[in-house]
Amino acid sequence: MNLVAKTFQILPHRKALALGRGTGDVIRRILPKKVELARRNLEMAYPDLAGTPELEQRVQDVFRHFGMMGAEFLRFPVLTEAWLREHVQVSGLEHVFSLLEQGKGVLAFSAHFGNWELAIKRLALDIPVQIHVVIRRIKDPNVHRFIEEYRERYGGAVSILQDQGPLSIFRLLKKNGIVVTVLDQNAGKGEGVFTPYFGRPACTYSSVARIAIRQNIPLLPVFDARTDLENHQVVLGAPIPPPDLPEERSIQMLTEACTEKIEEMVRKHPSQWIWMHNRWKTKPDEVSTDPVG
């Protein structure tokens, strides 16, 4: 992995992105099952694209986008502060500082959209509090270790493993810390609630909303979107407060509100979301809610 990273780092930025796009094309050719899943998901979300050349172009664009994202991630050691400030614009920082002033911590959510890793690296320049990100354990331990160490050394974030439970998140919030998680992955049986996503019920992790409700803090939307080849825009939206309702109903409504924000962003930049993920894998008759803590 280090040799691959060095290759991307010694190239000029545009050439590194071109290599990333080419890598995306290679991955698309060698992973036909992922391609088919992306195609099927896109057809369900955008029925008018079914069977059209535009659908195939969209699939290609998705893989190329993630190839470029990988290139940018591997280039983290050579992306200077000056480059980041020029090429990654930020709006909504006032929401973070307002929440920190309240002393209850910041619980933010994002998605596998745009370049979420780059967003954290950029935000770390302006936020004087350590950012922690909740991640899933990668099956290959060598890849997991490389990405985790790379993120912490060059990406401005400390990782929290999702399978270690919510206690570390509660502790960080009580210390007025910042925790960022993603809310666009399929939740398994007993892990989530169903929320509408592109017109289909998607099982979404409910633990984030549950933590927000128990801590009485809002959820902060954070998204990055590529605006052109080299430039990005990081948007921190208005915090979403928990509804004043019984806990389970509040969890449902808050999780739905977060999913709605994710869909809103994906609809603006449909080639920048991870369509090859089996987001609708869990079916409505397979789920039950298991409270956190």
Disulfide bonds with the S-S distance in Angstrom:
none
